[in-house]
Amino acid sequence: MRRAVAKLIQRAPWIAVSARWFYRLTQPRFSAGVVGVVLNAHGEVLLVEHVFHPYHPWGLPGGWVGRREDPSETLLREMREELELQVNVGPVLLVKLDYDNHIDMAYLCQQAGPIGVLSAELLSYRWTPLNDLPRLQPFHHLAIQRALEIGVKAP
């Protein structure tokens, strides 16, 4: 039976394409965002003050993943666009399904250049001691905590 189905699909590939399209219509859609945990030599974490985050203006730098964009490439792009900052993107620290089918991903990043001019999306940035963090989105706290749990040492 399976072989007959396979032969039918090989003769009429539009069947498989249509089935895949229909299947995707029935599945949940997700949005995704990435943030980077960047630590300096003093053991401080880079935080940015966002224009468009009314409840938690301070947080980790990052942004929304574009369609067909690799999340690590998103983080490189967002760091360049928002801070004119070059980073090396390291391992994934945390992935969490959050509100409204939104997936958050946090990466460990290493600073590879100075911070430049801020984009219009940011008001400010600061290097913050880990024992003096402001109120952050819970995912951002978890990401910083995860970086410390895996034994990340400041550069």
C-alpha positions as a Python dict, from the first residue, in 0.01 Angstrom:
ca = {
    (1, 'M'): (0, 0, 0),
    (2, 'R'): (277, 245, 93),
    (3, 'R'): (461, 173, -229),
    (4, 'A'): (145, 243, -430),
    (5, 'V'): (99, 576, -251),
    (6, 'A'): (465, 662, -311),
    (7, 'K'): (433, 585, -685),
    (8, 'L'): (116, 794, -708),
    (9, 'I'): (292, 1090, -542),
    (10, 'Q'): (592, 1049, -772),
    (11, 'R'): (362, 1064, -1075),
    (12, 'A'): (160, 1355, -935),
    (13, 'P'): (385, 1558, -701),
    (14, 'W'): (114, 1823, -670),
    (15, 'I'): (-61, 1583, -430),
    (16, 'A'): (226, 1605, -181),
    (17, 'V'): (257, 1981, -227),
    (18, 'S'): (-116, 2025, -168),
    (19, 'A'): (-111, 1797, 137),
    (20, 'R'): (183, 1991, 286),
    (21, 'W'): (4, 2321, 221),
    (22, 'F'): (-316, 2193, 384),
    (23, 'Y'): (-123, 2051, 679),
    (24, 'R'): (47, 2386, 740),
    (25, 'L'): (-293, 2559, 740),
    (26, 'T'): (-397, 2342, 1034),
    (27, 'Q'): (-82, 2401, 1238),
    (28, 'P'): (-13, 2687, 1479),
    (29, 'R'): (186, 2984, 1358),
    (30, 'F'): (472, 3115, 1567),
    (31, 'S'): (656, 3441, 1599),
    (32, 'A'): (1011, 3434, 1727),
    (33, 'G'): (1251, 3671, 1894),
    (34, 'V'): (1616, 3652, 1993),
    (35, 'V'): (1819, 3826, 2259),
    (36, 'G'): (2190, 3823, 2336),
    (37, 'V'): (2355, 3798, 2674),
    (38, 'V'): (2678, 4000, 2646),
    (39, 'L'): (2908, 4016, 2951),
    (40, 'N'): (3208, 4244, 2989),
    (41, 'A'): (3539, 4193, 3174),
    (42, 'H'): (3388, 4342, 3491),
    (43, 'G'): (3112, 4080, 3506),
    (44, 'E'): (2844, 4324, 3394),
    (45, 'V'): (2571, 4249, 3141),
    (46, 'L'): (2479, 4477, 2851),
    (47, 'L'): (2124, 4612, 2886),
    (48, 'V'): (1943, 4846, 2650),
    (49, 'E'): (1649, 5078, 2712),
    (50, 'H'): (1382, 5011, 2448),
    (51, 'V'): (1147, 5276, 2311),
    (52, 'F'): (866, 5028, 2238),
    (53, 'H'): (865, 4826, 2564),
    (54, 'P'): (638, 5017, 2803),
    (55, 'Y'): (630, 4762, 3088),
    (56, 'H'): (994, 4654, 3093),
    (57, 'P'): (1193, 4924, 2910),
    (58, 'W'): (1531, 4778, 3009),
    (59, 'G'): (1630, 4444, 2864),
    (60, 'L'): (1875, 4243, 2664),
    (61, 'P'): (1949, 4356, 2308),
    (62, 'G'): (1780, 4164, 2030),
    (63, 'G'): (1473, 4160, 1812),
    (64, 'W'): (1222, 3971, 1599),
    (65, 'V'): (1330, 3693, 1367),
    (66, 'G'): (1238, 3767, 1009),
    (67, 'R'): (1073, 3523, 771),
    (68, 'R'): (1323, 3252, 671),
    (69, 'E'): (1594, 3423, 878),
    (70, 'D'): (1830, 3215, 1088),
    (71, 'P'): (1797, 3327, 1454),
    (72, 'S'): (2173, 3371, 1500),
    (73, 'E'): (2179, 3591, 1188),
    (74, 'T'): (1889, 3789, 1334),
    (75, 'L'): (2095, 3856, 1644),
    (76, 'L'): (2396, 3971, 1441),
    (77, 'R'): (2169, 4201, 1239),
    (78, 'E'): (1989, 4343, 1542),
    (79, 'M'): (2315, 4415, 1726),
    (80, 'R'): (2447, 4598, 1417),
    (81, 'E'): (2124, 4790, 1355),
    (82, 'E'): (2047, 4889, 1714),
    (83, 'L'): (2394, 4939, 1864),
    (84, 'E'): (2638, 4932, 1570),
    (85, 'L'): (2790, 4648, 1774),
    (86, 'Q'): (2977, 4354, 1630),
    (87, 'V'): (2938, 4034, 1832),
    (88, 'N'): (3029, 3669, 1804),
    (89, 'V'): (2716, 3465, 1858),
    (90, 'G'): (2778, 3166, 2080),
    (91, 'P'): (2562, 2884, 2207),
    (92, 'V'): (2190, 2895, 2267),
    (93, 'L'): (2126, 2954, 2637),
    (94, 'L'): (1751, 2921, 2653),
    (95, 'V'): (1446, 2863, 2432),
    (96, 'K'): (1095, 2917, 2566),
    (97, 'L'): (746, 2916, 2421),
    (98, 'D'): (580, 3225, 2560),
    (99, 'Y'): (258, 3419, 2515),
    (100, 'D'): (55, 3396, 2192),
    (101, 'N'): (273, 3124, 2034),
    (102, 'H'): (584, 3339, 2059),
    (103, 'I'): (918, 3160, 2085),
    (104, 'D'): (1199, 3342, 2265),
    (105, 'M'): (1562, 3237, 2215),
    (106, 'A'): (1864, 3362, 2406),
    (107, 'Y'): (2221, 3330, 2287),
    (108, 'L'): (2547, 3391, 2464),
    (109, 'C'): (2739, 3660, 2274),
    (110, 'Q'): (3089, 3794, 2292),
    (111, 'Q'): (3153, 4161, 2216),
    (112, 'A'): (3381, 4200, 1914),
    (113, 'G'): (3390, 4579, 1883),
    (114, 'P'): (3278, 4903, 2044),
    (115, 'I'): (2918, 5018, 2079),
    (116, 'G'): (2834, 5287, 1824),
    (117, 'V'): (2537, 5512, 1759),
    (118, 'L'): (2206, 5381, 1893),
    (119, 'S'): (1913, 5328, 1658),
    (120, 'A'): (1581, 5508, 1700),
    (121, 'E'): (1447, 5194, 1875),
    (122, 'L'): (1674, 5248, 2175),
    (123, 'L'): (1694, 5529, 2429),
    (124, 'S'): (2010, 5421, 2609),
    (125, 'Y'): (2238, 5133, 2705),
    (126, 'R'): (2437, 5046, 3012),
    (127, 'W'): (2663, 4781, 3154),
    (128, 'T'): (2486, 4658, 3465),
    (129, 'P'): (2630, 4460, 3757),
    (130, 'L'): (2455, 4126, 3790),
    (131, 'N'): (2355, 4206, 4148),
    (132, 'D'): (2188, 4533, 4041),
    (133, 'L'): (1958, 4430, 3756),
    (134, 'P'): (1647, 4643, 3697),
    (135, 'R'): (1305, 4490, 3646),
    (136, 'L'): (1339, 4283, 3329),
    (137, 'Q'): (1109, 4058, 3133),
    (138, 'P'): (1116, 3717, 3304),
    (139, 'F'): (1275, 3554, 2997),
    (140, 'H'): (1564, 3801, 3010),
    (141, 'H'): (1627, 3720, 3378),
    (142, 'L'): (1621, 3349, 3298),
    (143, 'A'): (1866, 3395, 3010),
    (144, 'I'): (2114, 3584, 3229),
    (145, 'Q'): (2073, 3326, 3503),
    (146, 'R'): (2132, 3045, 3254),
    (147, 'A'): (2455, 3210, 3135),
    (148, 'L'): (2578, 3215, 3494),
    (149, 'E'): (2463, 2856, 3563),
    (150, 'I'): (2668, 2715, 3278),
    (151, 'G'): (2973, 2885, 3422),
    (152, 'V'): (3018, 3165, 3174),
    (153, 'K'): (3315, 3374, 3268),
    (154, 'A'): (3346, 3736, 3169),
    (155, 'P'): (3599, 3791, 2887),
}
